[in-house]
Amino acid sequence: MLSRLALIALAGCAPAAASPGGDVLRLLSGDATTIEADWTAREGGHRFAVVRDGAPVRPAISDHHAFGARGLAFEVPTDTSGHKQRVEYKLLEAAAPDGLHFDNARYIGFAFQLAAKPAPFLGSAIFCQAWQGFPYGPPVSLKLVTDDKPPYRIKLAIRDTATGPDSKNPDIELWSDRRIDPGAWHTFLLYLEPRVTGTGHIKLWIDREKVVDWSGPFGYDPAKVKGAYAGLDLKTGIYQPDANNGHTFYFDQIVVTTTYEAAASALGWVGAGSAR
């Protein structure tokens, strides 16, 4: 069965042109992205810091693409020792004036593909996260979980004051489903409105279908957790924190915005406003 992204492509509905500025805060399109010798990425006048651990492969501009002519590839090797294997880009840092803080909200959208014929997942593999500082587990994570057959299960999880920041303690599952077929593109849009107390808000759309609309606190109080940021870094890539086989993830049209309409337009969603 064709994904909704494939149907959109067949209908000739390409994403609207997007560039940083206005409602679009950051963009990694693949087509206009430059990857430097130090692995950092540049596009639209912005530099994207890289986070790496273990022995990952340098991120690459890839012929695998959902839109345009190029996408981005991230790859980590097999490591059954339990050592972390990671390569991610910081799309928007908590320290940035326009970053995600505990008094605002941001949308992060992207097209995602799991490479064909993947090895079994022996543990989790995070492909998008909102992170609040070392050495703490991410307050929000989107990840593939232990699985050995398609469609592979993905999970949206949070951490808060109740779970604490220690990643050895279980996170809180907001949603999970068997969604990912290797070699197929899917579009994701994640809305984050973090609040340590009171009501925060998280929404998730996949291929334009809203699958999560949740309210509650998430994140850590920086006044009580030493070293925790007063905001959240937004990151995409691949992070396998435990023993796992090697995997390759492809991304395209990674965008951070202040509005649903800007993010949905960048992802080529037709009649975007009606799905909000």
N, C-alpha and C positions, 0 to 999 in steps of 0.2 A: 504494500500500500504506500502511495506517495505521502510524504510528510506535507504539512500545510505550507512549509517553506518551498517545497518543490512545486506545489500547485500554484503558488504565487509567482514563482519564476516562469512557469509555463504560460501564465496569463500575461507575462510581460510587465509585471508591476515591480520595477526596480526600486530600491530605497531612494528617498529624496537625498539630494546632495547635502552633506553636513560638514561643518568645519567648526573648530572651537570658537566660541564667542556666543553671546546671548544665552539661550537656554542650553546649548551644547557646551559643556565645560571641558571635556577631554574626548579625543577620538584616536583610535588605532584602527585604521582602515585596511591595513595590509598593502593596498595599492600605493599609498603615499608615505608609508612607514619606512624609516631607515633604522637599521640595527647596527650599532657602533661596535668597534673592536672590543670594548669593555662590556659588551652585551646589553648596554642600555639602549632604549628605543627613543626615537624622536619623530614627532609629527606635529604640525600646526603650531610650531613655536614652543612646544612643551617637551621636556625631557622626562622619560619614564624610567625610574630606578628599577634595577633588577634585584630579585632576592633569590639566592641559590644556596643549596646545601647538597652534600654528597657529590655525585659525579654526573650531573645532568648534561645533556647536549645543549649547545648554544641555540637559543631561539632563532628561527629562520623564517624568511619570507618564503611562502609556499605556493605552489601551483594549485593546491587544494583551496578552493574558495567558494563561498556562498554567493557573493556579490562581486562585481568588478572582475578583476583578473588575478588577484593575489590575496592570500590569507596569511595567517601566522601559524607556525608549528612549534609545539613544545614537547620535549621527549625526556624521559628519565629511564635509567637502566634497571634491570632486575637487581634487587638487593634483598636477600632473605636473611641478612644479619640483623635486620631491625633498624638499621641506620636510616635517617631521613633522606629522602631524595626529592629535590624541589627545584623548580625554576618558574618564577612568577614575575609579572610586572606590577608595580604599584601604579595603578591608574590615577588615583587621586589620594594624596596623603592627608592624614588627619590634621597635620600642622599647616596645611595650605589655608589661606583666607577663605577660599571657596570650597573647602573640604567638608566632609560629612561630620557634623558636630551634634551635640545633644540638645540643640535648639533648632535644628533644621531637618531636611530630608533630601535624599538624592535617588535618582533612578540609574541603574546600570543595566545596559543591554548588550547582547552579543549573539552571534551565530556560533554554534558549537558542533563539532563532529568528533566522535571516537573513531580512531583509525580502524580499518578493516582487519578482521581476524585477530582480535586482541587476545592476549594471554589471560587466563582467569585472574580475577581480582582476589588476592589473598587478604586484603584489608581495604581500607578506604583510600580514595584518591580525590582530593579536593580540587575543584576546577574554578571556583569563585568563592571569595571570602571577604568578610569585613573584620579586620583585625585590630586589636587595641594595645599591642605592645608585647615585647618579650618579657618573660617566657610563657605568656598566657595563651590558652586556647582561644580560637576566634569566637566572638559573640554571635557571628552568623557564618554558616558555611553551606555551600552546595557541593555535594560529593557523590561519586559512585561508591557503592559499598560492596562488601564481600559478595561475589557472584561469579558464576562460571558459564552462563549461557544467556543469549539475547532473548528478548530485549532486556538490557541491563538496568538494574534498579538504581535510582538516584534518590537522594535524601536531602531535605532542607532542615537544618538544625540550628538551635540557638544555645547560648550560655548566658547566665544572668547571675544575680546575687545568690540565688538558691543553689545553683550548681557550683558556683565558685569558678575561678579562672584556671584551675588545674586541669589540663587536658587528659589526665589519667582518670578523671571522674567522667561518667557518661554525660553527654549533652542531651538536650531536649529535642526530640523529633517533632517538627511541626507537620511534616508531610513526607511521604515517600511513594514511589510508584515505579513500575517497570516501564521505562520510556525510551531507552537509548538503544537504537539499532546501529551497529558498526557500519561506517561508511555513509550514513545518512546525516544530513544537516538538520539541526533544530535551532530555533531562535528562543532566547531567554530574555525576560525582562524582570528585574528585581527592584522593588521599591523598599527603601529602608528609611524609617523615621525612628531613630534610636532614642530611648528614654530609660534612664537607670531606675527611676521610680515612676509610678503613675502608668500612663498608657503610651507605649510605643506602638508602631504599626509596621507590619511587613506584608507585602503583596508579591505574588509570583505569577507570571504568565509564561506559558510554554507554547510556542507556535500559536500565539495569540489567544490561547485559552487560559482564563484565570483559574489557577489551581489552589492558590492560598490567598486568604484575606484574614489576617490574624492581628489581634491587638493584645498588648501586654508589655511588660518591661523586658529589656535585654541590654547587655553590656554591663560594665563594672564602674562603680563610683571611683573616679581617680583620687578622691580625697581619702578613700579607704583602702585602695589597692595600690601599693607603692609601684610607681613606674608606669601605671596604666595611662594611656593617652586620654586627653579630654576630647576625644573624637575617634573615628574609625578609618583606618587605611582601607581602601578598596583595591582588591588584587584579583587578577585572573592568571591562569597558567595551569601548572600541575604540581601538586604537593602530596606525596605519599609518606605519611609520618611513621609508618611501621613496615615490617617485612612485606614485600610485595613484588610481583613481576613487573618488568618494564612495560611502559605504555606510551603512546603518542596521542596527543590531543591537538586538534586543529581549531582555530578561532578565526572569525572574520567580523569586521564592523563592530569593534568593541567601543561602546560609547557610554559616557556619563553625562547626565543631564539634570536639569532642575524641574522638567515637566514630563509627563507621560507622552504628550503629543510629540515632543522632539525626539524622544527615544524610539517610540513606535514608528515614526516616520523614517528614522535612520535604518530601521529593520525592515522596511518595505511593507508594513502592515497596512492593508487597504481598509479604509473606513475605521482608522485607528481609534477615533474618539468613542465609537460605540462600544468598544470592548473594555473601557476603563472601569 
